[in-house]
Amino acid sequence: MPAARPAPDRATLQARLRAGTGELGLALTVEQSGSLLDYLDLLVRWNAVYNLTAVRDPAEMVTRHLLDSLAIAPLVRGATLVDLGTGPGLPGIPLAILAPDRAVTLVDSNGKKTRFLREAVRVLGLANVRVEQARVEEVAGQYDCVTARAFAALGDILTWGGQLLAPDGICVAMKGVIDEGELRGIPPDFRIEQIVPLSVPGLGAARHAIILRRS
């Protein structure tokens, strides 16, 4: 049996993160870069016990979780954001670290994931983040931006969570290959404003952000 590869050290992960965010056109502070890697370290440790993500390799997590989440940062707007079906906090936590003045609510119905989220918020000192354990359709309030990554079909996202979108707000849904049938399933009171191809450094897979508004 071949020997397991040693886990990459923090300097290697930081270099990968810096290079990737540079390609995305994002200028991270030293503190933001440190917080993202602290989050990654916490996710790796909790994942060993609670199986929060199928991605195990920390270097791969930088690409598939951190950079993938941050790829939509230029599209996100407004003072308030709710991340639906956030899982272990993706893309909500990376976006919250990047924009500490934006109030971010992380929503997930899974108890072990929300326990991790609360611990991450505490350890990272994310004063702008609130965690809510609930089904999406039970959440109250309105937000300038609604995000969803690998959560549900577009029609379901808007049916369950469309009430959370402020009148002038946008929903940014992260998808892989565009499914035309899924696009046709959008409720009539919403419309697609834009479909933005995303280039995630090192990913090598199709990624898109679908931006939706109220009709």
C-alpha positions in Angstrom: 0.0 0.0 0.0 1.5 3.4 -1.0 2.2 5.8 1.9 -0.3 8.6 2.5 0.8 12.0 1.2 1.7 14.4 4.0 -0.8 17.2 4.5 0.4 20.5 2.9 1.7 23.0 5.4 0.1 26.4 6.1 2.6 28.2 3.9 1.8 26.0 1.0 -1.9 26.6 1.5 -1.4 30.3 1.9 0.5 30.5 -1.4 -2.3 28.6 -3.2 -4.9 30.9 -1.7 -2.9 34.0 -2.5 -2.3 32.9 -6.1 -6.0 32.0 -6.6 -7.4 35.2 -5.1 -5.0 37.1 -7.2 -6.3 35.4 -10.4 -9.8 36.3 -9.2 -8.8 40.0 -8.8 -9.4 40.0 -5.1 -6.9 41.8 -2.7 -7.0 40.0 0.6 -5.5 41.5 3.7 -3.1 39.4 5.8 -5.9 39.1 8.4 -8.4 37.9 5.9 -6.0 35.3 4.4 -5.3 34.1 8.0 -9.0 33.9 8.8 -9.7 31.9 5.7 -6.9 29.4 6.5 -8.1 29.2 10.2 -11.6 28.4 8.9 -10.1 25.7 6.6 -8.1 24.2 9.5 -11.2 24.0 11.6 -13.2 22.4 8.8 -10.5 19.8 8.3 -10.5 18.9 12.0 -14.3 18.7 12.3 -14.6 16.9 9.0 -12.6 14.0 10.3 -15.3 13.3 12.8 -18.6 14.8 11.4 -18.1 14.3 7.6 -19.1 17.8 6.7 -17.7 17.7 3.2 -16.6 14.9 0.8 -13.4 16.9 0.1 -10.6 15.7 2.4 -7.4 17.2 1.0 -6.7 20.7 2.4 -5.1 21.9 -0.8 -8.2 20.7 -2.7 -10.4 22.5 -0.2 -8.6 25.8 -1.0 -9.7 25.4 -4.6 -13.0 23.7 -4.4 -14.3 25.5 -1.3 -12.5 28.8 -0.7 -11.7 30.0 -4.2 -15.0 28.6 -5.6 -16.9 30.6 -2.9 -14.9 33.7 -3.5 -15.4 33.6 -7.2 -18.8 35.2 -6.8 -17.6 38.0 -4.5 -17.6 40.6 -7.2 -21.3 39.8 -7.9 -22.5 40.0 -4.3 -24.0 43.4 -3.3 -25.8 45.0 -0.4 -25.5 45.3 3.3 -27.2 42.0 4.2 -26.8 38.5 2.8 -28.5 35.1 3.6 -26.8 31.9 2.5 -29.3 29.1 2.0 -28.4 25.5 2.6 -24.9 26.8 3.6 -23.6 23.3 4.8 -20.3 24.0 6.5 -20.5 27.7 5.6 -20.0 27.9 1.8 -20.0 30.4 0.3 -21.2 32.4 3.4 -18.2 32.3 5.6 -15.6 33.1 3.0 -17.8 36.0 1.8 -18.3 37.2 5.4 -14.5 37.2 6.0 -14.0 39.2 2.8 -16.7 41.8 3.7 -16.8 42.2 7.5 -19.3 45.2 7.2 -21.9 43.0 5.6 -24.4 41.2 7.9 -24.4 37.5 6.9 -27.0 34.9 8.0 -26.1 31.2 7.5 -29.1 28.9 7.1 -29.0 25.1 7.3 -31.4 22.6 8.8 -28.6 20.0 9.7 -27.7 20.1 13.4 -24.1 18.9 13.1 -23.4 21.5 10.4 -24.9 24.4 12.4 -22.9 23.3 15.4 -19.8 23.5 13.3 -20.9 26.9 12.0 -21.4 28.3 15.5 -18.0 27.1 16.5 -16.4 28.6 13.4 -18.1 31.9 14.1 -16.9 31.9 17.7 -13.3 30.8 16.9 -12.9 33.2 14.0 -14.6 36.1 15.8 -17.0 36.8 13.0 -19.2 39.5 14.6 -21.0 40.0 11.3 -22.3 36.4 11.0 -25.4 34.8 12.5 -26.3 31.1 12.3 -29.9 29.9 12.0 -30.8 26.2 12.1 -34.0 26.0 10.2 -35.6 24.9 6.9 -35.3 27.7 4.3 -39.1 28.2 4.1 -39.2 28.9 7.9 -36.7 31.7 7.8 -38.0 35.3 8.2 -36.7 38.6 7.1 -35.5 40.2 3.8 -32.0 40.5 2.5 -30.2 42.4 -0.2 -28.5 39.3 -1.5 -29.5 35.6 -1.3 -26.8 33.0 -2.1 -27.1 29.3 -2.7 -24.3 26.8 -3.6 -25.1 23.2 -4.5 -28.3 23.6 -2.5 -31.3 22.9 -4.8 -32.8 23.5 -8.3 -33.4 27.1 -9.1 -37.2 26.7 -8.9 -36.9 25.2 -5.4 -34.5 27.9 -4.2 -37.0 30.6 -5.2 -40.1 28.7 -4.1 -38.6 28.0 -0.7 -36.5 31.1 -0.2 -37.8 33.8 -2.6 -39.6 35.6 0.2 -36.2 36.4 1.7 -35.2 38.6 -1.3 -35.7 42.3 -0.8 -37.6 44.1 -3.5 -34.4 45.4 -5.1 -32.2 42.4 -4.0 -30.5 39.7 -6.1 -30.2 36.0 -5.7 -26.8 34.6 -6.8 -27.2 30.8 -7.4 -24.0 28.9 -8.0 -24.2 26.1 -10.6 -22.0 23.9 -12.7 -23.1 23.2 -16.2 -26.2 25.1 -17.1 -29.4 23.0 -17.3 -31.9 24.6 -19.7 -34.8 22.7 -18.1 -33.8 24.1 -14.7 -33.8 27.6 -16.1 -37.4 27.1 -17.4 -38.5 26.0 -14.0 -38.1 29.5 -12.4 -41.4 30.8 -10.8 -43.1 33.5 -12.9 -42.5 36.2 -10.4 -38.8 36.0 -10.8 -36.5 36.5 -13.8 -32.9 35.8 -14.8 -30.9 39.0 -14.9 -27.6 37.4 -16.0 -25.7 34.2 -16.3 -22.1 34.7 -15.4 -19.4 32.1 -16.3 -17.0 31.7 -13.4 -13.3 30.8 -13.8 -12.2 29.2 -10.5 -8.4 29.0 -10.4 -7.3 25.4 -10.5 -10.7 23.9 -10.7 -10.9 22.8 -14.3 -14.7 22.4 -14.3 -17.6 24.5 -15.5 -19.0 26.9 -13.0 -21.7 29.6 -13.4 -23.4 32.2 -11.3 -27.1 32.7 -12.1 -28.3 36.1 -11.0 -32.0 36.4 -10.4 -34.4 39.2 -9.5 -38.1 39.7 -8.8 -40.0 40.3 -12.0 
